Amino acid sequence: MILPGATIGVLGGGQLGRMFAIRARIMGYRVIVLDPDPLSPAGQVADRHIRCGFDDPAGLSDLAASCAAVTTEFENVPATALALLSCSTIVRPGPRPVAIAQDRISEKSFLQHAGFAIAPFRAVGSAAELSVAVAELHLPALLKTSRFGYDGKGQATIEASSEADEAFRNLEGAACILEERVELDMEVSVVLGRGADGQVAAFPVGENRHRDGILETTTVPARIPEGLAREAHEIAVGIANELDYVGVLAVELFVSRGRLLVNEIAPRPHNSGHYTLDACSVDQFELQVRTLCGLPLTAPRLLTPIAMINLLGDLWCRGEPRWEQAFARPGIRLHLYGKSEPRPGRKMGHLNCLADGPDEALALALEGREALLPAG
């Protein structure tokens, strides 16, 4: 075990790294963040901030020499960097699951070969391969870049075969997947922690709603049948075991005609797990510390129904939000990420809204966000 007083590191300086660093420091650890941004949200709260690129050998060497163990806060850290770090310190999650998750072709192929249900897809590396894929799959379908797509970026909808070539050109001919668009009842997610000994602690299923490709709300408990919730947990645990995963993992699933299909995996804490900060006995960032440091995992307890709602930079379009409106409403907890510049679509913070039931929590979340808008 790596016990309090030790120094642990995180690759990435965004809001996930910030919340990890805060939780780790509360638990008694020192934290070093490696990120090139001098204004990174995580760097603001860390004991030390190494300002360099994720592939900088000197910076990585410094991090490895200074930390008893290192984790990551986003999946696009080069897997080669994780491999280099793992030569001289503990790295969790390891390079393999991160490399799988950061490439959609690898991710879908892994899930398919492991026997998990997914939407029909084809790998696409050229316009000719796209033409074949369009002929083999049912339209409409989504064309997604294999790498670096998130929050709705790097994808296009193809309604008819005549739209395929233009969609591929708009994605600059990058390696892609073409995936059938399934009939969607809703999307859910499961966030869990898995230790090096194979022990798993999973959070309740979250019910997710998106707007413009970006997660808008997560409501817990998810309003799905109990049997479906159990199956979602079993799928998520099965994926973690198949990867021999160590760390916090998020699994997003589609509910389509009452059936669960795996959408994607994220080898880190997840936006849909932010509700755990205020509604659970253990939050996702404490699980990240525990899995990184080899501490015992405790099964999280849901203490109250809750809805999380993201606060995007659009909220600042008419000036500073009316924060007093959030503080005036019982059950609302405000979380801001310390980002210096609000931009449309940029995640600046979130509200966690506690209530007697999931419907009431979701209504409070929508009301609370609306109340933040400046008058005029």
C-alpha positions, -999 to +999 in steps of 0.1 A: +000+000+000+010+036-007-001+054+024-008+091+032+023+113+032+035+098-001+035+118-033+013+107-062+011+121-097-015+128-124-010+133-161-034+160-172-044+193-157-081+196-164-111+195-140-109+157-135-072+161-124-083+190-102-109+170-084-085+141-080-058+164-065-083+179-041-095+145-029-059+131-027-048+161-006-078+157+017-067+121+022-032+132+031-012+127-001+010+152-019+002+156-056+022+165-086+004+174-119+021+172-153+004+194-179+017+220-204-010+246-195+004+271-169-033+279-160-044+243-157-072+238-131-054+208-115-021+227-114-038+254-093-044+230-064-014+206-067+016+207-045+037+210-077+030+215-113+054+202-140+047+224-170+057+203-201+042+182-229+030+147-222+057+133-244+086+153-228+112+128-216+127+151-190+093+160-175+082+123-174+114+113-158+109+140-132+074+128-125+084+092-122+113+100-098+091+122-076+060+100-073+052+066-057+025+061-084+010+080-113-025+080-129-041+099-157-072+122-160-079+118-197-074+090-223-055+110-249-022+110-230+002+090-252+002+054-242+040+055-249+043+080-220+025+057-197+047+028-208+078+049-202+066+059-167+058+023-159+094+013-162+102+032-130+070+038-110+035+024-106+011+035-133-026+029-130-044+024-154-017+009-175-008+016-212-029-012-227-064-002-216-056+035-223-044+027-258-076+007-265-099+034-252-082+063-271-088+046-305-124+038-315-114+011-339-093-007-312-121-001-286-149-015-308-128-044-319-119-052-283-156-051-272-167-072-302-140-099-298-147-101-260-184-108-267-200-075-255-230-063-275-224-031-295-240-013-324-229-027-359-198-009-372-171-009-398-136+005-397-130+031-424-096+042-436-104+055-471-133+067-493-134+033-509-137+015-476-165+040-466-184+031-497-183-006-488-193+002-452-223+023-462-234-006-484-231-031-456-247-012-428-282+003-423-285+040-426-286+065-409-252+059-394-226+080-376-191+085-391-167+091-362-130+098-362-111+070-347-091+093-324-095+126-305-133+129-308-153+139-277-184+159-268-199+154-302-167+166-320-152+146-349-184+130-361-210+134-388-244+118-395-249+100-428-286+098-437-281+087-473-252+071-492-248+102-513-236+121-482-208+098-474-179+113-494-186+148-482-187+136-446-154+118-450-138+149-465-151+171-437-134+148-413-102+154-433-099+118-444-090+106-409-093+070-399-129+065-388-156+041-378-190+040-394-216+030-368-253+023-372-274+048-354-296+026-331-331+034-318-323+050-285-345+047-254-318+064-233-281+063-224-268+051-191-234+048-176-216+028-149-185+042-131-165+017-111-131+012-094-111-020-098-080-028-077-049-047-085-063-077-066-094-077-089-117-063-062-144-041-078-165-013-063-192+001-085-215+032-083-252+031-091-262+034-127-266+069-140-292+080-166-276+105-190-291+131-213-271+149-240-275+182-258-255+189-290-233+159-283-223+171-248-235+155-216-261+178-201-276+158-171-270+126-151-298+114-129-294+088-102-309+064-096-315+058-133-351+053-141-347+018-156-359-016-144-339-032-116-329-061-138-315-038-165-295-019-139-280-052-126-271-062-162-254-028-168-233-034-137-224-069-148-213-057-183-191-029-168-175-053-143-170-078-172-152-052-193-129-042-164-120-078-158-114-085-195-090-055-195-074-066-162-081-030-154-067-011-124-082+023-117-115+040-122-134+031-154-165+045-169-187+024-193-213+042-214-242+021-226-272+026-249-306+013-240-321+003-273-355-014-274-349-025-238-315-040-247-281-028-235-253-020-260-219-008-250-212+027-265-177+035-252-153+032-223-133+059-205-102+048-185-106+076-159-132+093-137-161+105-158-184+135-162-214+112-154-198+103-121-196+138-107-228+132-088-208+109-065-191+140-050-223+149-030-245+118-031-223+088-022-204+076+008-173+074-014-168+095-045-152+085-078-120+105-071-115+087-037-118+054-056-092+067-080-068+073-051-076+040-035-070+020-067-038+039-075-024+034-040-036-002-034-060+008-006-090-014+002-121-006-019-154+000-001-187-004-018-202+031-024-236+037-009-261+061-026-272+085+002-298+105-018-314+107-052-295+133-073-292+150-107-260+165-120-262+193-146-232+207-165-225+244-166-211+253-200-194+285-211-226+296-228-240+304-194-216+334-193-229+349-226-247+378-208-222+382-180-213+365-147-239+339-137-261+347-107-244+324-082-265+335-053-294+318-070-277+284-066-268+291-030-304+301-022-319+268-033-318+239-007-303+208-022-281+225-048-243+221-046-221+243-069-188+230-083-166+253-104-135+242-122-112+272-120-110+278-157-100+313-167-120+317-199-156+307-205-163+296-241-194+281-257-195+244-251-166+245-226-174+227-193-169+253-166-186+235-137-216+216-126-245+216-101-253+186-080-290+187-071-303+166-042-340+158-038-364+131-026-365+113-059-349+113-093-377+132-110-376+160-084-338+161-086-338+165-124-364+193-122-343+211-095-312+208-117-330+224-147-345+251-126-313+258-109-293+262-141-320+285-155-319+307-124-282+313-129-287+332-162-281+369-158-313+391-163-317+409-196 
